[in-house]
Amino acid sequence: MVENLRCELEHQPRLGRLIRVVAEGGQQVELYSTRIEADAESGRPAVNVVHACSPAPQWPPTVRIAAIVPEDPPRLEL
């Protein structure tokens, strides 16, 4: 799951929704969020992934997966 996302980010480093742009060590870093859907067959919940893209001066851009957060399972009403 995450390995597939990592491979996709090599080709589309700006995948997902732009969260913000920050400066890190004098370099611009773009933070993106994307969602990987749940897989009911394997029991894997959906996860939200935050990744950082440093577009310049390197080419290709440097991409780091910063966080993987599983979604909470739906709660039954009490």
PEMO-V866595 format. One record per run of one state. SS is the DSSP state (H for helix, E for strand, L for the rest). FROM is the first residue (numbers start at 0). LEN is the number of residues. Records with the same first field share a line. If there is no record, write none. Layout:
BEGIN
SS=FROM-LEN + FROM-LEN
END
This chain:
BEGIN
L=0-1 + 11-5 + 24-2 + 36-2 + 39-4 + 44-2 + 54-7 + 70-8
H=1-10
E=16-8 + 26-10 + 38-1 + 43-1 + 46-8 + 61-9
END
